[in-house]
Amino acid sequence: MISVENLSKKYAVRHQASRRGGYRRLSEELWNAAKAPFTALFKQPTPSANDARAVSSHSEDFWALDDVSFDVQRGEVVGIIGRNGAGKSTLLKILSQITEPTKGRVRLRGRVASLLEVGTGFHPELTGRENTFLYGAILGMSKEEVRRKFDEIVAFAEIDKFVDTPVKRYSSGMYMRLAFSVAAQLEPDILLVDEVLAVGDSAFQKKCLGKMKSVTGEGRTVLFVSHNMAAIESLCSRCLLLDRGSKDCEGRPDDVIRRYMGLSNAACSGAVDFGPETRERFGPREFAVLHRLGMNDGAGNPLRTVRMGESVEVRLDVEFKQSGPGFEIGIAVVNMHGVSLHYFVSPWEGLHEVSSPGLKTIEVQIPAIYLFPGSYFLSVWVKRQGSGYDDAVHEALGFDVEEAALTAYPNYFARYSHNSQVYSPSHWRFVEQSRLC
Amino acid sequence: MDELILEHGRAERHYWRDLWRYRELFYILAWRDISVRYKQTVMGVAWAIIQPLLTIFVMTIVFGTVAKLPSEGNAPYSILVFAAMLPWQFFSTSLASASQSLVGNANLISKVYFPRMIIPAGAVISSFIDFLVSFVILIALMVWFRFWPTWRLVLLPLFMAFALFAAIGPGLLITALNVKYRDFRYVIPFLIQFGLYASPVGFSSSLIRERFGDSVFAIYSLNPMVGVIDGFRWAILGGEISIYWPGFLVSCVIVALFLACGLWYFRKTEKSFADII
């Protein structure tokens, strides 16, 4: 059904323009063109600056996908996982024809549809009925086809009473349900799914997962990109791991997920040493160099799994090349989606001065980890206040959080960990009637 | 089951076939633009009528009554202005809405594949619908002044098609430039403002020809709207109005040139739209 051969996609990254998107300003271009002859005249021709344009728009090639090959058989559900920037979205973009590959080719047999971000192309002023036809056309259905399936779409979305209401008056749940039902009626041979199931109420999520299961039952081929490992494990028959644009491995979902968790620098040991092979490392390392990051329990034993509410000690070995005030050392707790949940930053707690250069060990006490059960990473950085990262490692160390009885009552946190990840204690009681008056 | 092969340069080779395959999306996007426009403005259709009416009123007073410029033949000055106002209004709204269309549909472009030309073309078509609506005003004006058209009116659809082509070329060009250079949109209102006075909207083009001669008029016809407007007046006003055909021919060539240039530049840049928008 899908055959991907040596697929590669190159982007030119313009360093100067990187702060906004890829578009330019005409005025800027004209100004550069106007001053180019003068710059050329007055500047000494140095190897790096002999071309005025090389200075103004230094660009670099970036391979978002690099020589990826795989095959998907009819009726297979294949999950694609990988950290942010691994090339998952680029792959889906190529498969859905939004961009062209730079090299390689893809063969697709049958109708392809993507279930991208829900509601793309919906117009708030138009009614549910009108939007159904519009969205259907955007997804590649003919008017005739939408008309035939209209009743089914409305029934599945549970919006029958509001078909002729402009969707701007819809709740976000209704809006989403309508979008999904249109897409679900598309009956494509190949379905590309990118993270839609992450939104919406849980009852509808279940319905969508059910629909996806029945879709695969009908011999449909599905490519499923997600950070939701539970969904990948339950839905997919095979899984593909992308890492920095290349295929790292493919195989049974549980094996690949385990490998993915281990891909971050040193997920399992409770400590990590930074060296030349360290991934996701940034910064010039002018003032300080990170050497080692570790997590311990209160007694100093290395920790890989933390129980909810437990205290944690993070140890950081940093080599300082300078001394003085104005240093910032930070640790972030990052979830599987790459979202930072906590920041622990040294100057906030009064530590910003380094007495003398040299290798030092810093100990950070975190009184209690209030994270829901799941997998997380620690990112770490060191910098001078007011300037960029001097040395930083993203997602340096992985750890798991386990459920624990935080309160004296049953608290089943794991059941909520799809929707929430940070716990905060609260106090509950009934207010007595007499005090209200 | 049909097989689809994606590789570098595919979209380039199947360009026109894809455009045909996505025609239904084109209709529905044009329909969306039109119905949203008429839903959003409180005055709806009334707006499409009031705006040109006020402009004719002002132009008739300024050029006809105050400056005392002559009309053509026995046509009332307001009809002379309106015969030019119709295509001009269409041209300027097409340019304005086409130039905003891609940026306004950025989420669609970055997420779904279709030939990108559908979007600016849809914007031009929805301006074309407005244009058709304004014909109601022309009929009303003609009834008011008891002005009876001649057989030439039958040829008006030809000139309408000409106006459509005249709008699509620059429309595509401006749209592509607007995606690539985001500050280009500041230039567009100026171009439109300038074009209104550079085109013979408020006065008869024969004034230019009488005063400066045929060769200057041929240069003047480099503005494609000169040909379009002269064609409209010729068809609507009838009577002894003559068209200066060499000038009209120049406008035709320019329209064709703009169309070719717009198509070429749009196709050249559209592959990268999803990456830079």
Interface residues (C-beta under 8 A of the other chain):
Chain A: Y11 G21 G22 Y23 R24 R25 L26 S27 E29 K93 I94 L95 S96 Q97 I98 T99 E100 P101 T102 K103 G104 R105 V106 R107 L108 R109 G110 V112 S114 L116 E117 T120 G121 H123 E125 L126 E130 F133 L134 A137 I138 L139 S142 K143 D189
Chain B: M1 D2 E3 L4 I5 L6 E7 H8 G9 R10 A11 E24 L25 I28 L29 R32 S35 V36 K39 Q40 N107 L108 S110 K111 V112 Y113 F114 L177 V179 K180 Y181 R182 D183 F184 V187 K271 S272 A274 D275 I276 I277
